[in-house]
């Protein structure tokens, strides 16, 4: 098996495990509508979830954040190294999101629109949190902390750390 086939197999395995987790969360939420999911944090630093989150972030082809790290730089350094480092930070409670890079985009009306661009690693964690809670939040009226990401006044840092 060559390197491309091995990468494809690893990505397929990560997607399958991610879907398995989402289905389990969905079934648990449907079986017990009043159940509260307090401990989804451990799902965020599951390596398969992080791999699926990375795939989503990479597919979006976003700009670099405040640290200047690009998608291409992560791939050149090694995605496995990047995800393993991020996994360790999350597992040991050492992960802290950085402030987003602010870009002002001129509007046709003459004003500017502020766009905040988080680091690649912050986007991966945010996507992992989204994957972990996606089915739960659609089947329950309860709101969990990661649902606040991207909302006015909450942002990535407060949404993740809440």
Secondary structure, 3 states (H helix, E strand, C coil): CCHHHHHHHHHHHHHHHHHHHHHHHHHHHHHCCCCCCCCCHHHHCCHHHHHHHHHHHHHHCCCCCCCCCCHHHHHHHCHHHHHHHHHHHHHCCCCCCCCCEEEEEECCCCCEEEEEECCHHHHHHHHHHHHHHHHHHHHCCCCCHHHHCCCCCCHHHHHHHC
